[in-house]
Amino acid sequence: MSTTVKGASHTHARFPWLALVLAGIVFAMLIGLGTWQLQRLQWKEALIATIDQRTKAEPLSLEDVELQYGRTGDVDYTPVVVTGEFMHEAERHFFATWQGASGYYVYTPLRLETGRSVFVNRGFVPFDKKDASTRQQGQVTGVQTVKGLARNPLPGKPSAMLPDNDPDKNIFFWKDLRAMAVLSGLDVDRGVVPFFIDADSQPNPGGLPQGGVTMIDMPNSHLQYAVTWYGLAAALAGVLGIWLYRRRKAV
């Protein structure tokens, strides 16, 4: 009988320490998550400030934007103006949602006077307008002047959760510039500008593609997330403190 009581007492004595260790681990995780959200907040605020500054600037020539890309590797949201002829037969389709509707962004190479090409995101078309023959009015010919925002290329697939691109069906789930260029029969290394251009909202004949699809108003909820994580940490500390206080009084 005494042996059993001793074992129970020993287990009972160890339990508070185990609870404290587990609570400490959870508390550290909550504090870490809150701190990470504050770091994300600083990053997001800097990004929003950069976007605001760049989008309000005067458009640069493609040559100037390429120089910027060569120096910094970053031209995102830089206004640009470029002239050339669209290669509609080589347009590529990027799965997208725009204003609550699902469909595709139409990426079309614009052939420049130099013989090089730059992929232009001309805008959104719904699913049933993927086939260019259903929107012939928008397939403008001749020399065109395009104004828009330069967009950085992606270094690789951004998430394993994204489906793989389906070149056979001409459907892209992430913007693989090299694959899009190869599929279009373009010289990837010397004949393609190494970034994209999102066309502005200047209407196309027939209304499609619908341009101006660049997301500029970035959501910024990181402060709320940080407060939530820190609040949970404070709540955990409070509950643990009350529990220890009551336990000590009961001894």
Backbone torsions as a table, in degrees:
resi	resn	phi	psi	omega
1	MET	NA	-43.5	-179.2
2	SER	-65.9	-34.7	179.0
3	THR	-62.5	-42.0	-179.6
4	THR	-63.9	-43.3	179.5
5	VAL	-62.9	-41.3	179.3
6	LYS	-61.4	-44.0	-179.5
7	GLY	-63.1	-43.8	179.8
8	ALA	-63.7	-40.7	179.5
9	SER	-64.5	-39.0	-179.8
10	HIS	-65.3	-43.0	178.8
11	THR	-64.6	-41.6	179.6
12	HIS	-62.3	-35.9	-179.6
13	ALA	-71.6	-33.6	-178.8
14	ARG	-75.7	-26.0	-172.9
15	PHE	-58.5	-45.5	179.7
16	PRO	-58.8	-38.7	-179.7
17	TRP	-67.4	-39.3	177.1
18	LEU	-64.0	-42.6	178.8
19	ALA	-62.7	-40.7	179.6
20	LEU	-64.4	-41.5	179.8
21	VAL	-63.4	-47.9	179.8
22	LEU	-62.6	-43.0	178.7
23	ALA	-63.3	-38.8	178.3
24	GLY	-63.2	-40.0	178.6
25	ILE	-64.1	-46.6	179.6
26	VAL	-63.6	-41.3	179.0
27	PHE	-60.4	-44.9	179.4
28	ALA	-62.7	-39.5	178.2
29	MET	-63.7	-42.6	179.9
30	LEU	-65.3	-42.2	177.0
31	ILE	-63.3	-41.2	178.7
32	GLY	-62.2	-42.2	178.5
33	LEU	-64.9	-40.5	177.7
34	GLY	-63.5	-43.0	178.9
35	THR	-64.7	-40.7	177.9
36	TRP	-60.9	-39.8	178.7
37	GLN	-66.5	-34.7	175.8
38	LEU	-65.9	-38.6	176.2
39	GLN	-64.5	-41.2	176.9
40	ARG	-64.1	-34.3	177.9
41	LEU	-61.8	-45.5	178.9
42	GLN	-62.3	-42.1	178.3
43	TRP	-62.9	-44.8	-177.6
44	LYS	-66.2	-40.9	179.0
45	GLU	-63.3	-39.9	177.4
46	ALA	-65.2	-40.5	178.9
47	LEU	-63.6	-45.1	179.8
48	ILE	-62.2	-40.4	179.0
49	ALA	-64.9	-40.7	179.0
50	THR	-64.6	-45.4	179.8
51	ILE	-60.7	-44.9	-179.4
52	ASP	-61.3	-43.5	-179.2
53	GLN	-66.1	-44.9	-175.9
54	ARG	-70.4	-43.7	-175.2
55	THR	-67.7	-20.0	179.3
56	LYS	-89.9	-3.4	-178.9
57	ALA	-81.1	163.0	176.6
58	GLU	-71.7	146.4	179.9
59	PRO	-62.4	141.1	176.3
60	LEU	-100.1	162.1	173.4
61	SER	-73.2	160.2	178.7
62	LEU	-59.9	-37.2	-179.9
63	GLU	-61.4	-43.3	179.9
64	ASP	-66.3	-38.2	179.1
65	VAL	-68.0	-37.4	176.4
66	GLU	-63.5	-38.1	176.5
67	LEU	-63.0	-41.9	177.6
68	GLN	-61.9	-42.0	-180.0
69	TYR	-65.2	-39.2	178.6
70	GLY	-64.5	-33.5	-178.9
71	ARG	-79.8	-42.4	-170.0
72	THR	-116.6	-20.4	-175.0
73	GLY	71.5	13.5	-176.8
74	ASP	-138.6	112.7	176.4
75	VAL	-127.1	10.7	-175.5
76	ASP	-52.2	128.4	175.4
77	TYR	70.2	14.7	175.8
78	THR	-80.2	122.5	178.7
79	PRO	-63.4	139.1	-176.6
80	VAL	-145.1	150.4	174.0
81	VAL	-127.6	135.4	-174.7
82	VAL	-144.6	150.5	-178.2
83	THR	-124.9	138.6	178.1
84	GLY	176.3	-168.2	179.2
85	GLU	-118.6	133.4	-179.2
86	PHE	-72.5	138.8	174.8
87	MET	-100.3	78.7	-172.1
88	HIS	-62.7	-28.5	-179.8
89	GLU	-66.2	-14.6	-176.7
90	ALA	-110.6	17.0	-177.8
91	GLU	-66.4	145.6	-179.5
92	ARG	-119.3	151.8	-172.6
93	HIS	-118.1	124.4	-177.8
94	PHE	-109.4	119.7	-179.0
95	PHE	-60.2	129.3	-174.3
96	ALA	-154.6	163.7	172.4
97	THR	-121.4	131.8	-177.9
98	TRP	-137.7	122.6	179.2
99	GLN	51.2	43.5	175.2
100	GLY	84.4	-4.7	179.9
101	ALA	-109.3	145.5	177.8
102	SER	-98.2	146.6	-179.3
103	GLY	178.0	-133.3	-175.9
104	TYR	-142.9	147.4	163.7
105	TYR	-89.7	136.2	-177.6
106	VAL	-96.8	113.4	177.7
107	TYR	-102.2	115.5	-176.1
108	THR	-121.9	130.9	175.5
109	PRO	-66.5	134.0	174.2
110	LEU	-104.5	115.1	-179.1
111	ARG	-77.6	121.6	-178.0
112	LEU	-88.0	166.4	179.1
113	GLU	-61.4	-27.7	-178.8
114	THR	-76.0	-9.7	-176.5
115	GLY	96.7	-14.1	176.0
116	ARG	-78.8	172.5	-180.0
117	SER	-135.0	153.7	173.6
118	VAL	-132.6	134.6	179.4
119	PHE	-78.0	125.0	179.5
120	VAL	-111.0	125.9	171.4
121	ASN	-79.2	98.7	-175.1
122	ARG	-75.3	-17.5	177.3
123	GLY	131.5	-166.6	-170.2
124	PHE	-95.9	141.6	168.4
125	VAL	-133.3	143.2	177.0
126	PRO	-69.9	168.8	-176.5
127	PHE	-51.7	-44.5	-173.7
128	ASP	-77.1	1.2	176.3
129	LYS	-114.3	17.3	178.2
130	LYS	-60.9	-42.6	178.7
131	ASP	-69.3	122.0	-175.6
132	ALA	-61.4	-22.8	-179.2
133	SER	-67.7	-16.8	-179.9
134	THR	-87.9	-1.5	-178.8
135	ARG	-144.1	51.3	-175.6
136	GLN	-59.9	-32.2	-178.6
137	GLN	-59.5	-34.3	-177.5
138	GLY	-80.3	-7.8	-179.6
139	GLN	-84.9	68.9	-173.7
140	VAL	-64.8	144.4	-178.8
141	THR	-117.3	169.4	-179.1
142	GLY	80.6	-177.6	-177.8
143	VAL	-70.9	128.6	-178.9
144	GLN	-123.1	144.1	172.8
145	THR	-104.1	122.8	-176.6
146	VAL	-113.9	128.7	172.6
147	LYS	-111.8	141.9	-179.6
148	GLY	-177.2	-157.2	-178.2
149	LEU	-120.4	131.9	175.1
150	ALA	-70.1	143.3	179.2
151	ARG	-130.8	134.2	-179.7
152	ASN	-62.9	147.8	171.0
153	PRO	-74.7	162.1	176.0
154	LEU	-92.3	138.6	178.7
155	PRO	-71.5	-18.3	-178.7
156	GLY	179.3	-177.9	179.2
157	LYS	-60.2	122.0	-172.2
158	PRO	-71.5	-21.1	-177.9
159	SER	-155.3	140.2	176.9
160	ALA	-67.1	-17.4	-179.6
161	MET	-75.7	-20.2	178.6
162	LEU	-71.7	142.6	174.0
163	PRO	-65.7	157.2	174.1
164	ASP	-70.8	148.9	175.3
165	ASN	-61.9	150.7	-178.8
166	ASP	-121.3	80.4	-177.7
167	PRO	-58.5	-33.3	-178.6
168	ASP	-61.3	-34.4	178.4
169	LYS	-98.1	3.4	-178.7
170	ASN	56.1	48.6	176.9
171	ILE	-128.2	124.0	179.9
172	PHE	-114.4	134.5	177.2
173	PHE	-102.9	-14.9	169.6
174	TRP	-143.9	152.0	-169.8
175	LYS	-82.9	89.2	178.1
176	ASP	-93.2	95.3	-175.1
177	LEU	-58.1	-44.0	-178.4
178	ARG	-63.0	-46.8	-179.0
179	ALA	-64.2	-39.2	178.9
180	MET	-63.9	-39.9	180.0
181	ALA	-68.9	-43.1	179.1
182	VAL	-61.2	-44.7	179.9
183	LEU	-62.3	-28.6	179.5
184	SER	-87.3	-1.3	180.0
185	GLY	73.5	26.7	-178.9
186	LEU	-95.4	156.6	177.1
187	ASP	-77.9	100.3	-171.5
188	VAL	-60.6	-43.3	-171.3
189	ASP	-80.8	-31.6	-175.9
190	ARG	-122.7	-14.5	-172.7
191	GLY	-109.4	4.0	-176.2
192	VAL	-127.8	129.7	175.0
193	VAL	-62.5	134.8	-170.2
194	PRO	-80.1	23.3	174.3
195	PHE	-150.7	171.9	-179.0
196	PHE	-100.3	168.1	169.7
197	ILE	-129.6	127.0	171.4
198	ASP	-90.7	116.5	-179.6
199	ALA	-66.2	152.3	179.0
200	ASP	-77.1	-171.7	-172.6
201	SER	-86.9	11.5	176.0
202	GLN	-55.7	121.5	-173.5
203	PRO	-62.2	140.2	171.4
204	ASN	-89.9	152.0	176.3
205	PRO	-54.4	133.0	-178.2
206	GLY	82.7	-7.1	176.3
207	GLY	87.8	-5.9	-179.5
208	LEU	-131.8	144.3	-6.9
209	PRO	-64.5	155.4	178.8
210	GLN	-91.7	108.3	-174.5
211	GLY	-80.4	-174.8	179.3
212	GLY	71.5	39.1	-174.1
213	VAL	-94.9	0.7	-179.1
214	THR	-62.9	127.8	177.7
215	MET	-79.6	113.7	-177.8
216	ILE	-107.7	-36.6	179.5
217	ASP	-81.0	96.9	-177.0
218	MET	-82.6	131.1	173.6
219	PRO	-66.6	145.0	-178.1
220	ASN	-142.1	87.2	-177.7
221	SER	-110.6	15.5	-173.3
222	HIS	-65.4	-32.7	178.6
223	LEU	-65.2	-42.6	177.7
224	GLN	-62.3	-40.6	178.0
225	TYR	-63.3	-42.7	-180.0
226	ALA	-61.8	-44.7	179.0
227	VAL	-61.1	-39.8	179.6
228	THR	-61.8	-49.4	-178.5
229	TRP	-64.4	-44.4	178.5
230	TYR	-65.1	-36.4	178.0
231	GLY	-63.8	-41.5	177.1
232	LEU	-64.4	-37.9	177.7
233	ALA	-64.0	-42.8	179.1
234	ALA	-64.7	-40.0	179.0
235	ALA	-63.5	-42.7	178.7
236	LEU	-61.8	-44.1	179.1
237	ALA	-61.9	-39.9	179.5
238	GLY	-65.2	-45.6	179.1
239	VAL	-62.5	-42.8	-179.9
240	LEU	-64.6	-39.8	179.1
241	GLY	-63.4	-43.4	178.7
242	ILE	-63.9	-42.3	-179.9
243	TRP	-61.8	-43.8	179.6
244	LEU	-66.5	-38.9	179.2
245	TYR	-61.8	-47.6	-179.0
246	ARG	-66.2	-36.6	-179.8
247	ARG	-66.0	-40.1	-178.8
248	ARG	-67.6	-37.7	179.3
249	LYS	-67.3	-29.8	-178.1
250	ALA	-77.1	-17.6	-178.3
251	VAL	-73.7	NA	NA
